[in-house]
Amino acid sequence: MNAAWDWLPWQKRLNERTERVVCVAAGRRIGKKSWLWRWLENQAFNCDGLGRAYLAPTQFQSKIATDAYRTNLGTGIKTADWRHVGALYALAIYEPAYCDPVLMRILMKRARFVRMAGTPRGRDHFWSRWTHGHMSGNWYSERVSTWNAGLVSREEILGLCETLPPDLRKQEFEAVV
């Protein structure tokens, strides 16, 4: 796991729960019999013979999603870079027709503390996409509470929010406070 993911105690617990999604973003091997492999084969992903999942760019018609794809992923998800998860997250939001509720649930239940910093255009790259989606009405998970998903307690999230500076809090928490 990339060290960038382990910067807060609760992040490590989150890593353990989302490892299957992270392994897709990092281009790691996925067993052909796993539910994730079967799901990816039928969605907007192509799985190669080595068990790596690659995004299929022609299937993403949304300008925002395509932009995020080209900016962050190039020709496919190949390297163990945590910011690819942010791109995968953005694509899941802006092209929900290509994302089965299985993956959407995994991503959206942690929507309030998904990592959005560190993209090539700077830390506000995905924040601007979140803002656009929120204002355009395409963001249909804004009312999902992290603590209702059972991943992190409400007190822990609010406590972390109080210790972060406003600009960093904006990146790490979408709508907690």
Order of alpha helices (4+ residues) and beta strands (2+ residues): alpha-alpha-alpha-beta-beta-alpha-alpha-alpha-alpha-alpha-alpha-alpha
